[in-house]
């Protein structure tokens, strides 16, 4: 356990008591006379207390001798006042509230002295006291363990050597006890009163307590609701109203105790996240410690949000009423104890609620956020030099190489001195295993131009799926040739190189730089999100020692997501489990492994150094010893007087980005229920002037897929949909559409923690992630495969989208061009199987821009319809029971004219209208001599033309002028 100082201060509690006072005085040498009118806090002691201080007041009448009632005498209304500072300084004085002279005539009955208003003020002061935080961290487990539970315990004690004072002022007369504090005693932030009120008159008299301040916070709102009524007497926690029955009858009185502790107010603001978005569904949660004595409050987090307020009270009120009931004096006592202060406060998601939604039922903890502070500056430059000042065709780099990581684009200066077009190939040799990625280049410029090479899409790679998702294990600089280090995937990017070479005739290569392409000002996006349970070997094993880490920070530079670092490191020899500090994280971001900068272009530094080990703000909340886990996430803080909740996802880590300075905020699991009540918004998370201890509460759930979609020619492929699909039931857990750079990010409702998923695009299934770890994004790159198949048919629709269909092994695929120029065709496999030949036509008059697929199958010629590029197809309509070489055309009236070759060497036709009604039944339109070869049909100016191969005459065209009924 570590103990930190929050603040030292003067602690002070005040209150006032007011009533009217009338006292019966008489000489001391006469028999006690019958009562005259009396009212006020008499016949007993008023007591005061707060923290360690205490005091008392006893009011009584005093009379001198009167010669046994034969001479004048003097009288006084006195108050005996005692104060105790709680540390050995005690003092008692007697004050005279009023005095006078009596005569022999009134000596035997005395005098009812009306003092009038009585006002007593109490102040207990401790100068100074110190607020402390005990912070207890649970043991940190092995690889993949959750961040350990941390408990906060706040309390306050008096400072030895300071000064404690107890003061009572009664009708302007002051009694004080002051002295040195001799021990560190707990502060109690309370007001403790012993009260009494007496009256024997028939006019109601009232004693009123006015709770003052506890450390500048009003005690009024801490007063409990309390009422005790009996035989015309009424008591509350702060007021006694007493009515007597005349001075010939016994007087009425109320005596009691009122103890008030300054109430504790808490506001809990909850955010449950589905990776970078709010949680999609509602979750049942429990806040333990709210609503004592039940001990908890069950709530619903709606769409990932909740806000709950609670007041924690500790009060005791007891009253005893004595009154005349008409025949005798009766007494009744009553009391009320309120103690809703829990031992500790924490929050959780109910496991059953997570289970019902398919989520990871073990991920129930809701963590609290505490103090925030500038954590680290994390910046990536928009360009980094690779090789400048040279025109050599080959640039070599000292082993283990030069890092090309963290950027997507390599900018190469290129020129053709002749001024005529020359072509060449730029090849990059990368490690380990001396692999090659290459790009074709061309220019006719006699002066240098900039050529951009997409490091995430080399032209010599043809694989259609790259599942490289992380850089682990990294090269161990002590053993750089270890081939078990991570091998760059085809479309991952390039970690480190040993050579860049230009193969050419007539080209010159100039400066080479890693750059950001385009005018993006926010080119590097940061994701400050601790993945749960996921871990990987950090470096290749060396000397029998293995390091393991996890993921906390992930960066995305225009689609390159090679940059990541974790928040913990587990070591095998000696076996240690270490939570990385922010300083450790910064060192890792700036690291150079051998000659290879681990994160190219990054400049990082800590923002809040350790200034003092004693204070919470310096000794705990700092970048030197503070945990890397604290960086980002979902943070809560006061900005410009207003509460701000910020999710550190897609933050701008560019060199001029507004979020280059990353906020850190401590995490904790629980806090003591009897926390210091008057520090209010101690974590500075609410609006200015808030009276709550405001606590941000967070839980990170679910995950997603991200990556790139590439065209067959290695260009980015825009507007392609990628789906994250749950294995168990095929439900879509989010989809994303590729942007101009080919980037996609799947969205709501997000993947389920610890469940198996598939990421699907371009008819390709990654089969992963299996399983999906909570709060992690998985990278998959899909490349559009080159078209394959044995049969082709093509058309375009009214909005000039190009389509063709293929058959491979009997399965039909429909291909749509990604743009109006017939390039970058994207395949959609259909559910149509068992096909040997086909024809397609796009419908011109169809509102859904559908396509007809006319197939030849073993069971006959069939018509299918699709309106979503082949994603779903209609039930088959049989056009004819037999035939081969199907073809069709759709005329200007929307009629569908189908033709095919028969086994008897004829051509038959069938016509349907736009609604599918048969307009012309199967009819032979060309008789005999039709070769067993492809046939085609088209429409021009309302006439139909069939083109076929005549067995004797060769290519033959016949025409129909009657809508396809006859041909000649």
N, C-alpha and C positions, 0 to 999 in steps of 0.2 A: 504494500500500500504506500502511495506517495501522498504527502500533505502539501498543499499550496495555499498561499495567502491570497485572498480576494481583495480585501481592503481593510484598513483600520479607520476607526471613526469614533465619534462621541455618540453614545446610546442614551436615550432619554425617554421617560414615560411620564405623562402628566394627566391630571384629572382635577375636577372641582366638585365640591358638594355645597349645596345651598338649601337653607330652610329659614323659617322664622324661629325665634328663640324667646321663651318666657320662662323665668326661673323663680321659684319660691325661695326667698331668703328670710332668715329669722335669727335672733341672737343665739349664741351658743350656750347660754346659761338658763334657757327656759325650756320647759317641756316641749317636745315636738308638736307643733300645732297641726290642726287639720289642714289638708292641702288647699291652697288657693289655685288659681288658674296656672297650669303648667303645660308647655309644649316645646318640642324640639328634641334633638339627639342627646337626651339626658338619661340619667340612671344607668349608665354603662359607657363603655369605651368604643369610639370609632377607631378602626384600624386601617392602615394603608400599606401596600406593598407592591413592588415591581422589581423584576430581576432579583438582585441580592438585597435591595434596600427595603426598609420598613419604617413605620411610624405609627403613632397613636395620638388620640385626643380624648381627654376626659373632661366634661363640662360639669361644673357643680357650683352651688351657692355657698357663700361664706358670710357668717355674721359674728361680730365681736360680742363681748359681754355687755349686759344692759343693767347690771345691778339687780339681777333677777327680775327684770321687767320694770324697773323703777327709774331708769335714766335713759338718755339718748344712747344710740349705738350706731356702729358703722357696718356696712355690708359691701360685698363684692361678688360679681359673677366671674368665676375664674375658669381657665382652661389649662389643664396640665398637658403639655405637649412633649412627646418623646420622638426622637429621630435616631435611626441606626443606619449607617452607611453600608452595612453588611460585611465590613472588614475590620471590625473592632472599634470604630468610632461611634460612641453613643452619647447622647446628651438629652437632658430633660429640663424643661423650664415651665414655669407657671405664669400665664398671661392674664391680666385683668381685662375682661371684656366690657365691664361697666361697674360703677361703684356709687355709693351714696350714704345717707344718714337716716336712721330711723328714730322714732320718738318712743317715749315710754308708753304712749297710748297704743302704738301698733306692735309693741315688743312681743306680746303674747300670741298674736296671730301672724306676724311676719308681713312681708311685702311681696306681691307678685310683680317681679321686675320684667318689663317688656324690653328686652335687648334689641328687638327688631330683627333685621336681616343678619343671618349668619352665613359667612362665606369662608370655605376652607379650600385651599389649593395645595395639591400634592405634586412634587417633582422628585423623581429618582433619576440620578445621572451617573453614568459610567464613562469616564473620560481617560483612557480610551478602551475600546474593545476591538477585537479582530475577527473578521469572518474568514473561515477556512473551508477548504474543500479536501476531503479525503477521496482519493481516486484509486479504486481497486480494480485491477485487471486480472481476469481469469487466465489460467495457463493456456498458451497457444499450442495447438496440436500439430500433427504431421501434415504432409503434403496434401493440399486440397482442403484443409480445414477452413471453417468459417472464421471471420474476424472475431476475436474473443469478446465475451461479454465484459463490459466495463460498468462499474457502479459508481455513481456520484453520491457523496454524502456531505451536505453543507451544514455548518454549525458555527456558533459564535461564542467566544469566551472573553472575559475581561483580561486586560493587559496588566501583568504584574508591574508595579511601579507607577501605574497611572493613578488617577484620583476618582474616588467614588463619593457621591454626595446624596444625602437624603434631606429634603426640605419640605417643611409645612409652613404655610402662611395662613393665619386665621385672623380674619377681620383686620388685615394690614400688619399684623405682628408676625415676625418670621423666626422660625427655629431651624437651624441647619446643623447637620453633622457631616463632616468631611474628613477624609483621610486617605492614606495610600492604600492602593489595592495590593493585597498580599498574596493572592493566589489566582490562578486562571480558572475562574468559575464560569459555568455555563450561563449564557444569557437565555432568558425565558420569554421575553417580549410580551409580558403580561401585566395586568392590573388586578390586584387582589384587595378587596375591600370587605371590612366588617362594618355593617350599617345598623342603625337603630333610629326609631322615631317614636315619641311618646306624646300623648295628648289626653287631657281630661276636660277639654272644653267641647262645646257642641258645634263649634266651627271647625270644619276640616282643615287640617294642616298637612303640608307636603314637604317631604325631603326629596331633593332631586340630585342625581349624580350626572354630571356632564363629563363623559369620557373624553379625554383630550387626545394627545398624539403619542404614538409610539414611533420614535425615530422619524418624525415629520409626517407619518401616515396616520390618518384619523382612526380612532378606535370605535367610532360610532357604529360603523357597519359591521363590527364584530360582536355587537351586543346581541344576545339571543332573544328570541321571542319567549316571553315568560309572563304568566299572570297567576296570581294567587289572591282569591277573594274569600273573605269569611267575616260574617256578622258586621257588615258595613265597612270593613277595612279592605284596602286594595293594595297589592304589591306587584310591581314588575321588577325586572332586573336592575333598573336604574331609578325607580321612583316608589316611595312609600306614601300613601295617602291615608291618614289616620284621623278618625273622628271620635271624640270622647262623648261622655253622657252627662257631663256636668261634674263640678269638683266635689260634689257630695257622694259620687259613686266612684268605683275603682276606675283608674285610667286605662285607656287602650294603647296598645303598642304593637309595633312590628320590628322584629330584629332579624338579621340575616347576614348572608355572605354572598358576595358577587365576585366571581373570578372570571376575568376575560383575557383570553390570549388573542393577540392580533391574528385575524384570520389569514389563511393562505389561499391565494387564488391562482388557479392554473388554467391556461388555455392550451390545448393540444391541437395542432394543425397537422393533419395527416395527408400524406401523398403516397399512393401506391402506384408504381410505374410498371408499364409493360415495355421494357427496354427504353426507347427514347420517347414514348408516348404515355399518356395516362392509362391506367389499367382499364381494360375495355368493359369489364363486367362489374357487378356489385359483389362485395365480399362482406361476410360477417366477421366482426372483430370484437375483441374484449380488451377493455382497459382495466387492468388490475390496480386496485387502490382507490378508484373512484367509487362514490356512493357507499361509504361505510355506514352501518356495519355489514351490509351485504358483501362488500369487499370487491366489487367489480361493477362495471357498466358494459353491457352488450350493445354494440352499435352496428350500423351498416355503413360501410364505405361505398358511396355511390360513385360509380365511374372513377374509382381511384382516389376519392377525396372524402375527408371528414374534418369537422371541427367540433371539439367538445370542450365545455367549460366545467370547472368544478371549484367548489369552495370547501376548504378543510377547516373545521371549527373545533375549538377546545374551550368549553366554558362550564362553569358550575355555579348554580344559583340555589340558595336555600333560604327560606323565610319561615318565621314563626310568628303567628298572629295571636295576640291575647286581647280579649274583648269581653264586655259585659253583654250577656244575652237577655237581660231583663230580670234574671233571678240569681245569676251567679257569673263568676268569671270563667270563661272557657278559653281553651288554647287549641290551636291547630298548626301543624307544621307541614311544609311541602318542599320539594327539591326537584331539581332538573340537572342532569349531567348530559352534556353533549360532547362527544369526542369522535370526530370523523376523520382524524388524522391517521392515515395508514402507515404501516411500517415502510413500504416502498411503493413506487408507482412504475408500472411498465405496461407494454401493449403488445398484443399478438393478433395475428389472423387465425381464425379457427381452422383447424386442419380439415374438418368436414366440409367447410366452405370451399377450400382449395380442391379437395378431392372431387366435389360435385362438378367443378368446372374443368377437371382434368389436369390441374396444375400440380406442381411438386408439393405434396402434403407435408413435407418436412421443412419447407421454407416458410415457417410461421412467424418468425421474429420480426417485430417492428422496432427499428432502431431510432433513437433520438439524436438530434443534432444539437450541439452545444455552442461553444465559442467559435466565431469565425475570424479569420485573419488572412492577409495576403499570403498565399502559400508559395507559389513559384511562378517565375516568368518562363513561358515556353513559347518559343518563336521559331518558325521556319522561314528562311529567306526565299525570295522568289527565284534566285538562281545561285548556282555554285559552280565554280570553275573545275573542269576535269583536266583539260589539256589546252593551254593557250600559248601563243607565241611560236607555234610550229606549223609547218606545212608537210610534215612527213606523212607518208601513206600509212605507216604503222606506228602506233603509239603503245609502248609497253609500260607496265606498272610493276613495281617491285613486289614480289611475293610477300605476304599473301594477297596483295592486290589493292585496288582502289574501290571504294564503295559507290555504287550507283543507286543504292537503296533510297527509299523515301520520296522519290520523284517518279512521275510517269513519263516525262519527256526528256529526251536528249537532243539538244540543239547543236547541229553541226554546220559549220560554214563550208560551203561548197561552191566551186566555180569551174567553168570550162574555158580556159584561156583562149581557145580558138574562136569562141563565140558561136560555135555550132553545137548541136545537141550531142551529148555524150552520156552514156549510161554506166552505172557501176553498182557495186554491192558493198555495203558497210557491214562488217562482221565484228561481233563482240565475243571474245572468249571469256567465259565466266567459270567460276569455281564453286564447288569442287568438281573434279573429274574433267576439267578443261572442255566444257561444253560450248556450243556456239549458237548464237541467235543472230539473225541477219535481216537486212532491209535493202530493197532495190532503190536506187536513187538515180536522178537524171536532172540535167540542167543544160541550158545553152547560154547562160549568163557568163560574160567574161569577167565580171566582178563577183565578189563573194555574195551569196544569198544564204539565208538561214533555212536549213532543212530540219524538220522535226521528226524524230524517230520515237514511235510509241513503244516504250520499254515493256508495256503490258500486252503488246500485240505484235510480236516479231512475225515477219512474213514467211519465214521458213518453217514455222510450226503449224501442224495441221490437225492436232488433236482437237476434239470438239468439246471437251470438258476438262477444266483444271480445278481441282479441289484444294489447292494449296491455301491454307487458311492462317498460318502463323509462321514465324521465322525460326522455330525451335526444332532440334537443338541448334543453337548458334555455333559458329566456329569458336573453338577454344584457342585463344592466341598462343597458348603453350603447346598446342598440338594442331597447327593449322591444316595439316594434310589428312586429318582423320576424316575418312569418307562417310562416316555416320552422321556428319553434320547435315543440316537441312539442304536438300537440292532444290534450287529454284524451279517451280513449276513453269510450264510453257508460258503462262499469261500472268504469273505472279509479279513480275518485275525482275530486276537483276540485283542481287545482293553485293557481289564484288567481282571485279574483272582483273584480268592480267594483260589484256590487249584489246585495242580497237584498231581495225585495219580497213583500208579502202582498196577494194579490187576494182580496176577501172582501165579505161583507155581514154586519156585526155581530160581527166578530172583532177582537181587539187582540193585537198581537205585542209581547212584552217582550224580556228578555235572550236573547242568542244566544251559544252556546258550542260549541266543539269538545270532545267528551267521549268517554269510554269508557262503553259501555252495559253495564249489569249489574255483577255483583260480582267480576269477574275481578281477581285480585291480580297476575296475570302476563299482562297484556293485550298487552304489546309483546314479541314474540319477535325475538331477534337471530340472524342467521346471519353468522358471521365466516368467510367462505369465499372465497378468491381464485379467481375464474373464470379459466380458462386460455384465452388467445388472444382471447377476446371483448372487443370495444371499440366505443365509440360516440363520436360528436362530442358534446363536453360542453356547449357553448353555441353559439348561432347565430354564424356568422362575422361579425366586425366589424373594420373597418379592415384587411381582408386577412389577418386572423389567425384561425386555427382551432385550437381546443383539443380534444383527444381524451382520453378516460379509459376505465377498465374498471370491473369490479365487484369489490368486496371485502366490503363490509358491506351487508346487506339486512335491513330490518326489516319485521315483519308485525304491524300493530296491528289485531287482530280481523278480519283479512282485507284490510285496506288495506296494500299493499306498495309505496307510492310512495317510501319513504325508502331511498335507497342512495347509497353513495359508493365511489370506487375507491381503488387504491393507487398509481396512477401518472398522470401527465399528460404528454401529448405536444403540443408547440406547433409551429405551422407557421412563424411568423415572429417572431423568429429561430427556426430549427429547433432544438429542444431536446427531450431525452428525460429526464424527471425522475421519480425515485421519490419519492413524497410521504412526508413525515415524519409521525409521529403528531401533531405540532403542526399540520401542514397539514391533516390529517384533522379534527382538532378544530375548526379554523377553518372548514372547509367545513361541518361539522355545525351550527355556530353562525351561518353566513352569513346575511346579509339582502341579497337582490338587489333593489336599488332600495328599494321599500317591502315587498317580499315576503320573509318569513322562509322560507328554503329548506326547513327541516325543522321544522314547527310542533311546539311543545311540548317540544322537546329542549333540554337543558342539558348541555353537554359541557366537559370540562377535561382537561388532561394530568395525569398522576399522578406521574411521576418526572422532575423537571426536570434539566437538565444541571448537575451540580455541579462536576465537574472533568474537563477534557479529557484528562487523562493516564491515568486508570484505566479498566479495562474496564467496571467496574460503573457508572461515572458518565459516562465519556467516550464509551462505545459503547452500552451498554444503558440508554438513557434515552428519555424521551418527546419531547425537544426535537429531537434529531437522528436518533433511531431511526426505522426505516421503518414506515410504516402497515401494510405487508404483514405485519409481525410480530404484529399484533393478532389474538388468537384462533387459529383453525385448530384443530389437534389439539396440545395442550400436554402437557408432561411435567414434573413438579416434585415436590419433597418437601413434603408437608403434614403437620405434626404428627408427623414422624418416619417417615412412610410414603409410598411412591411413589404418585402420583396421575396418571392419564392422563385428560384431559378434552377432550371435543369441544365446541367453542364453537358449537353449533347449538341453535336453539330456546332460547337463553339469555334470561333475564328482564331486560329493560331498563326495566321499569316503575319508577316513582319510588321504590318501596320494595323493589325487586327485589334479590335476593342477588347477582346477577351484573352489577349496574350498573357495578362496577369491572372493566374488561376486562383480562385478563392479556395481556401482550406477551411474546413469546419469539423470540429471534433464530433465523434460518435460516442454514444453511451447507451447502455441497455436499460438502466433503471436509475431512479433518484429517490433519496429518502423522503418519506412523507412529511417529516417535521423539518423541512428545509427552512432556512432563514426567511421569514415571511415578508419583510419590508424591502427586499432588494428588487422586487417587482420584475421587470423585464431584464433580468441579469444577463441573459444571453444575447440581448439586443436583437430581437427578431420581430418585434411588433411595432405598431405605429407609435410615434412619439407620445408620451404621456400615458401609455398603457399601464394599468394597475395589475396586470397579470404576470405571473411567471410563464412566459410564452415559450413553448417547446415544439419545434418541428419534429415530426415523426415520419419515417420513410420505410418503405419496403420495396425491394427490386424483384420483379417477377418477369418470367417469360423471356423470349429472345427472338431473333429474326435471322434472315439471310440477306446478304448484299453481295455486290460484285459487278461484273461487266457482262455485256452481251456484244459479241463481235461478229462482223459479217465474214463471209467466205473469203473476201479479199483482204481481211485483217483490219478493215475500217471499223469504227464503232457502229453498232447497229441500233438505231433509235426506234422507240415506240414498240418494243417487244415486251410482252408480259411475262413475268417470272412469278411462279406460285410456290408458296411454302405449304406443303400438304402433310397432314397427319397420317402416319402409316396405318394406324389401327382402323380408321373408318373412312379415309379418303377426303376428310373435310379440309377445306382451304383455310389455313391459319394466317393468311395475309398474302397480298400480291403487290408487286411493284412494276413500274413501266420504265424501261431504259430511256435515259435522256440523251442529249446531243453527244455526250462523250461515252455513251453506252452504259452509264452507271445505273444501277437499280438498287432499291432498298425495299424489302417487303414491309408491309404495314400491319394494321390491326386485322384480326384480334391478337396476332403474334403467336409464335410457337410456344408450346407447353413445356415447362421444365421437366427434364428427365424422361421425356417421351421421344420416340423415334419419329423422324420426319423425312420427307423427300423434298428436294428443291428441283423444280421442273421448269424447263424453258426449251423452245425449239425442238419439241418432241424428245428431249433428252432428260433423263432422270438421274440426279446425282446419287440417289439412295441415301443421302445424308441431309442433316446431321442426325447421327444415331449414337447416343441420345443428344438432345439439345440441352445445353447447360443454361441455367438461369442467368439473365443479364449479359448474354454474349451474342455477338453477331458473327455469323459464319459466312466466309467468302467462297463463292462459286463463280467461275467464269465459263460462259457458254459461247461456243463458236459455231456459227451456222455451217452445217456440213455441206460439202459439194453434192449437187443433185445426183441421185442414182435411180435406176429403174429401166425397164425394158420398153415401156409404151408411153408415148407422149401425146397430149392433146392440149391445145392452148386457146385462150380467148381473153378479151378484156371487157370490163363492165362499163356502164355509162359514165362513171366518174374516172375512167381511164386507169383503173387498177388492173394490173396484169396478173394472169393466172396460168398455170399449166398443171397437168396431172400426170402422175407416174404410177406404174405398177411394178412392184418388186416382190417376187415370191408370192404373187397373188394378192398382195395388200396394196390398197390405193392410198396415195398421199396427194394432197392438194397444196400447191406452192403459190404463194402470193408475193409479188414484188414489193419491196419496202420503198415505194416511191413511184412516180409516174413514168420514169424512164426505163422501166423494166430491168432494174438492177437489184442486187441483194435479196434474192428470193428466199422466203422463209417457209419451211415445211410444216404442214399440219397433217399428221397421220389420221386417216379416217378409220371408222369401224368396218368399212367395206372390205371383204376378203374373198378369196376364191375367184379372182378376176383374171381373164386372159387378154382382154382388149377393152378399150373404152374410148369415149368421146365426151367433151364437156362443152357447154355453152352458158355464157352469162346472160341472165335475163335483163332485157332493156327496160321493161315496163314493171318490174317488180320493185315495190317500195322498199323491200329489205335487201335489194341488190343481190339476190340469191343466184345460185349456180346449179345447173342440172348436170348430173353425172350419169351417163348412159353406158352401161357395162355389158360385157359378154361374160356369162358365167356358165357353169356346167348345167345349171337348171334353167337357162334361158337368158333372154335379153331383158335387162331391168333398168328402171329409171329411179334415181335418187335425187333428193333436193337438199341443199344446205344453204343457210343464210349467215353462217359464221366461219367461213373459209375452211369448212370441213371438220370443225370441232364437234359438231353434231350433225347427223344426217337423218333424213326421213326414213320411214319404213319403205321398203322397195315396192315399186309398182311394176308388174310384169308387162312388158311391151309385146313380147312374143316368146313362145316356148322354145324356139331354136333360132339359129342364125349366127353369122360371124361378121367381123369388120363393121361394128356399129358406127353410125354417124348421125348427126342431127343438125338442124338449124331452127331458129325461132324467127318467124317473119314479123313484119311490122304490126300485125294485129295481135301478136302474142301467141299465135298458134305454133305448136311444137311439131315439126315434121321429122319423124324418125325413119332411117333407112338402114338396110343391112343386106348382106349377101346370103343367099340360101345354098344348101348343098347341091341344088340342081343348077347352079350357076346363074340364078336370077337375082334381081334386086327387088326387095319388097319394101313397102312403106306403110306407116301408120301415122295418123295425125290426131293430136289432142288439142283442145282449146286451152286457154289460160287457166281455166278452172279444173282441168284434168278430164273433161268429158271427151269421149271418143268422137271425133268428127268424121274420120275415115278409118274403117276397119282395115285390117291387114290386106294389102292389095299388091299384086305384082306390077311393078312400074317399068322394069327392064327385063325382057325375056331372053334368057340364054346367053352363052358365050361371055359371061362375066368372069374374068380371071380371079383366082383365089389370092386377092391382093387388096390393099386398102382402097376404100372408096370415100368420097367426100361430097358434101352438099353445101351450097351457099345461096344467098338471096341477093338479087340486084334489081332495083326498080320494080319491086313486087313480083318479079319472075324468079323461079327456082331453077338451079342448075345442079346436075349430078355429074361428077367426074369419076370415071372408073377406067380400068384397064381391060379392053376387049381382047379376047383370046386370039383373034386374027388381025384386028385392025389397030391394036395398040390403044393409046390413050384416047378416050372418047368422052365427049361432053354432050349431055342431053338436057333439054330445056322444057320447063313446064310453065304455061301461061294461065293455068286454071287452078293455081293454089296447090299444086302437087298431086292432082288427081291423075293426070297423064303427062308423059314426057315424050319428046320427039327430038 
